[in-house]
């Protein structure tokens, strides 16, 4: 049996060095599944790293959670899924804090939550509720084209000492998050974020055309859309078959004439 301390240290190191590539996420997910007997300890590592790392690393960890849930389903390790489901509000609070510092990660969450719903980690109602609630955390939306209603709300918040980007905390709704204004981002971190966002964009385009591997959903759809089989379809099939076999076309036509009464 592996040393629990060593497993925790290795897993923590993998989480801290995640990037936007699928390989790094799958490697960390495989490591977690391999040591599923320490699932609660590894899950606590995920929560710990989500709350102490940079916003870019938090986004990568959330993408990793997708792969972890997918791998857990394949290996029938429901404990990881149950813990993610239980702590999803805490996870979202860490990835996109209510004070506006994680506004760049709101887009990441919007793209990933439907995937968790597809994996049945989240119910449709929960996913919809979270996506709707994330609108309040997207500073780019709250700062563009304010409506009269939002202006009135802003004045009311200002009078009560709250800033425009304040939002309700998922875990503790009674706890109001206060924004400290724009957060300075290191140039290297900004360049890394842009590069990894491009990588995520390419990955999203690749998965757009994915067809579910289980069942015959795509085949059933094509069958329903196909027209009824006719005599012309039979002739066309014969032409394609004879072309593949190298039979001269005039011999095929002669054979058809013989069959005509």
C-alpha positions as CSV (number, residue, x, y, z in Angstrom):
1,X,0.0,0.0,0.0
2,X,1.3,3.5,-1.0
3,X,2.3,5.9,1.7
4,X,-0.7,8.3,2.3
5,X,1.6,11.3,2.8
6,X,3.5,10.6,-0.4
7,X,0.2,10.1,-2.4
8,X,-1.1,13.4,-1.1
9,X,2.1,15.3,-1.9
10,X,2.3,13.8,-5.5
11,X,-1.4,14.6,-6.2
12,X,-1.0,18.2,-4.8
13,X,2.0,18.7,-7.1
14,X,0.0,17.5,-10.1
15,X,-2.8,19.9,-9.3
16,X,-0.4,22.8,-8.9
17,X,1.1,22.1,-12.3
18,X,-2.0,21.5,-14.3
19,X,-2.3,23.3,-17.7
20,X,-5.0,23.5,-20.3
21,X,-4.0,20.3,-22.1
22,X,-6.1,17.2,-21.9
23,X,-3.1,15.1,-21.1
24,X,-2.2,16.8,-17.8
25,X,-5.9,16.6,-16.6
26,X,-6.2,12.9,-17.6
27,X,-2.9,12.0,-15.9
28,X,-4.1,13.6,-12.6
29,X,-7.5,12.0,-12.9
30,X,-5.9,8.5,-13.5
31,X,-3.7,9.0,-10.4
32,X,-6.8,9.9,-8.3
33,X,-8.7,6.8,-9.6
34,X,-5.6,4.6,-8.9
35,X,-5.6,5.7,-5.3
36,X,-9.4,5.7,-4.8
37,X,-9.0,4.2,-1.4
38,X,-7.8,7.7,-0.3
39,X,-10.7,9.4,-2.1
40,X,-11.7,11.7,0.8
41,X,-8.1,12.8,1.4
42,X,-7.6,13.5,-2.4
43,X,-10.8,15.4,-2.5
44,X,-9.7,17.6,0.3
45,X,-6.5,18.3,-1.7
46,X,-8.7,19.5,-4.6
47,X,-10.6,21.9,-2.4
48,X,-7.4,23.1,-0.7
49,X,-5.7,23.9,-4.0
50,X,-8.8,25.6,-5.4
51,X,-8.7,28.0,-2.5
52,X,-5.0,28.9,-2.5
53,X,-3.8,28.9,-6.1
54,X,-4.0,31.6,-8.8
55,X,-7.2,32.0,-10.8
56,X,-5.6,30.4,-13.9
57,X,-4.7,27.3,-11.9
58,X,-8.2,27.2,-10.4
59,X,-9.7,27.2,-13.9
60,X,-7.4,24.3,-14.9
61,X,-8.4,22.4,-11.7
62,X,-12.1,22.8,-12.6
63,X,-11.4,21.3,-16.1
64,X,-9.6,18.5,-14.3
65,X,-12.7,17.9,-12.3
66,X,-14.5,17.1,-15.6
67,X,-12.0,14.4,-16.4
68,X,-12.1,13.1,-12.9
69,X,-15.8,12.6,-13.0
70,X,-15.7,11.0,-16.4
71,X,-13.0,8.6,-15.3
72,X,-14.8,7.9,-12.1
73,X,-17.9,6.9,-14.0
74,X,-16.0,4.5,-16.3
75,X,-14.4,2.9,-13.2
76,X,-17.6,2.9,-11.2
77,X,-15.9,5.1,-8.5
78,X,-19.0,7.0,-7.4
79,X,-17.4,8.4,-4.3
80,X,-15.6,11.1,-6.2
81,X,-18.8,12.1,-8.0
82,X,-20.7,12.3,-4.8
83,X,-18.2,14.5,-3.1
84,X,-18.0,16.8,-6.2
85,X,-21.8,17.0,-6.2
86,X,-21.9,17.8,-2.5
87,X,-19.2,20.5,-2.6
88,X,-20.1,22.0,-6.0
89,X,-21.2,25.4,-4.5
90,X,-17.9,25.6,-2.5
91,X,-16.0,24.8,-5.7
92,X,-17.7,27.5,-7.7
93,X,-17.1,30.0,-5.0
94,X,-13.4,29.2,-5.2
95,X,-13.1,29.2,-9.0
96,X,-15.1,32.4,-9.5
97,X,-15.3,34.3,-6.1
98,X,-18.2,36.6,-5.5
99,X,-15.9,39.6,-5.1
100,X,-15.2,39.8,-8.8
101,X,-11.6,38.6,-8.7
102,X,-12.4,35.5,-10.6
103,X,-14.6,37.1,-13.3
104,X,-12.3,35.7,-16.0
105,X,-13.2,32.2,-14.9
106,X,-17.0,32.7,-15.3
107,X,-16.7,31.8,-18.9
108,X,-14.8,28.6,-18.0
109,X,-17.6,27.6,-15.6
110,X,-20.4,28.3,-18.1
111,X,-18.7,25.9,-20.6
112,X,-18.0,23.2,-18.0
113,X,-21.2,23.1,-16.1
114,X,-23.2,21.6,-19.0
115,X,-20.6,18.9,-19.3
116,X,-21.1,18.0,-15.6
117,X,-24.8,18.0,-16.3
118,X,-24.2,15.6,-19.2
119,X,-22.2,13.3,-17.0
120,X,-25.1,13.4,-14.5
121,X,-22.9,14.9,-11.8
122,X,-25.4,17.8,-11.6
123,X,-29.1,17.8,-12.1
124,X,-30.5,20.0,-14.9
125,X,-32.1,22.3,-12.3
126,X,-28.8,22.7,-10.3
127,X,-26.8,23.4,-13.5
128,X,-29.3,26.0,-14.7
129,X,-29.4,27.6,-11.2
130,X,-25.6,27.9,-11.1
131,X,-25.3,29.3,-14.6
132,X,-27.9,31.9,-13.9
133,X,-26.3,32.9,-10.6
134,X,-22.9,33.3,-12.4
135,X,-24.2,36.3,-14.4
136,X,-23.8,38.4,-11.3
137,X,-20.1,37.5,-11.1
138,X,-19.3,38.4,-14.7
139,X,-17.9,41.9,-14.4
140,X,-17.8,42.3,-18.2
141,X,-21.6,42.0,-18.3
142,X,-22.4,44.2,-15.3
143,X,-20.2,47.0,-16.6
144,X,-21.7,47.1,-20.1
145,X,-24.9,49.0,-21.1
146,X,-26.4,49.3,-17.6
147,X,-30.2,49.4,-17.6
148,X,-32.2,52.0,-15.5
149,X,-33.1,49.2,-13.1
150,X,-29.4,48.3,-12.6
151,X,-28.6,52.0,-12.1
152,X,-31.2,52.2,-9.4
153,X,-29.7,49.0,-7.8
154,X,-26.2,50.5,-8.1
155,X,-27.3,53.6,-6.3
156,X,-29.0,51.5,-3.6
157,X,-25.8,49.4,-3.2
158,X,-23.7,52.5,-3.0
159,X,-25.9,54.0,-0.3
160,X,-25.5,50.8,1.7
161,X,-21.8,50.6,1.2
162,X,-21.7,47.9,-1.4
163,X,-19.8,48.0,-4.7
164,X,-21.2,47.2,-8.2
165,X,-19.5,43.8,-8.5
166,X,-20.8,42.5,-5.1
167,X,-22.5,39.1,-5.4
168,X,-24.1,36.6,-3.1
169,X,-21.8,33.8,-1.9
170,X,-23.0,30.3,-2.9
171,X,-21.9,28.6,0.3
172,X,-23.1,31.2,2.7
173,X,-25.9,33.4,1.2
174,X,-25.9,35.7,4.3
175,X,-22.2,36.5,3.7
176,X,-21.8,39.5,1.4
177,X,-18.6,39.6,-0.7
178,X,-16.9,42.9,-1.1
179,X,-14.8,43.8,-4.0
180,X,-11.4,45.5,-3.5
181,X,-11.3,46.9,-7.0
182,X,-9.3,45.7,-10.0
183,X,-6.7,43.1,-9.2
184,X,-3.2,43.5,-10.6
185,X,-2.1,40.6,-12.8
186,X,1.5,39.7,-13.5
187,X,2.5,39.9,-17.2
188,X,3.7,36.3,-17.2
189,X,0.5,35.1,-15.7
190,X,-1.6,37.1,-18.2
191,X,0.4,35.7,-21.1
192,X,0.1,32.2,-19.7
193,X,-3.7,32.7,-19.3
194,X,-4.1,33.9,-22.9
195,X,-2.2,30.9,-24.2
196,X,-4.2,28.4,-22.2
197,X,-7.4,30.1,-23.1
198,X,-6.5,29.5,-26.8
199,X,-5.8,25.8,-25.9
200,X,-9.2,25.5,-24.3
201,X,-10.8,27.1,-27.3
202,X,-9.2,24.5,-29.6
203,X,-10.2,21.8,-27.3
204,X,-13.8,23.0,-27.3
205,X,-13.9,23.0,-31.1
206,X,-12.7,19.5,-31.1
207,X,-15.4,18.3,-28.7
208,X,-18.1,20.1,-30.6
209,X,-18.3,17.4,-33.2
210,X,-18.1,14.5,-30.8
211,X,-20.7,11.8,-31.1
212,X,-21.7,9.7,-28.1
213,X,-19.8,6.4,-28.2
214,X,-22.5,4.4,-26.4
215,X,-25.7,3.3,-28.1
216,X,-26.7,4.0,-31.7
217,X,-28.1,7.6,-31.4
218,X,-26.3,8.8,-34.5
219,X,-27.3,5.7,-36.5
220,X,-30.9,5.9,-35.5
221,X,-31.0,9.6,-36.4
222,X,-29.6,8.9,-39.9
223,X,-32.0,6.0,-40.4
224,X,-35.0,8.2,-39.5
225,X,-33.8,10.9,-41.9
226,X,-33.2,8.5,-44.8
227,X,-35.9,8.1,-47.5
228,X,-37.6,4.8,-48.3
229,X,-35.6,2.3,-50.3
230,X,-36.6,2.3,-54.0
231,X,-35.6,0.5,-57.2
232,X,-33.2,3.2,-58.2
233,X,-31.4,2.7,-54.9
234,X,-30.9,-0.9,-55.8
235,X,-29.5,-0.1,-59.2
236,X,-27.2,2.5,-57.6
237,X,-26.0,-0.1,-55.1
238,X,-25.3,-2.6,-57.9
239,X,-23.3,0.1,-59.8
240,X,-21.2,0.9,-56.8
241,X,-20.6,-2.8,-56.0
242,X,-19.6,-3.7,-59.6
243,X,-17.3,-0.7,-59.7
244,X,-15.5,-1.9,-56.6
245,X,-15.2,-5.4,-58.1
246,X,-14.0,-4.1,-61.4
247,X,-16.9,-5.5,-63.5
248,X,-17.3,-3.6,-66.9
249,X,-20.3,-1.4,-66.9
250,X,-21.8,-2.9,-70.1
251,X,-22.0,-6.3,-68.5
252,X,-24.0,-4.8,-65.7
253,X,-26.4,-3.2,-68.1
254,X,-26.8,-6.5,-70.0
255,X,-27.7,-8.3,-66.9
256,X,-30.4,-5.8,-66.1
257,X,-31.9,-6.1,-69.5
258,X,-32.1,-9.9,-69.1
259,X,-34.1,-9.5,-65.9
260,X,-36.6,-7.2,-67.5
261,X,-39.7,-9.2,-68.6
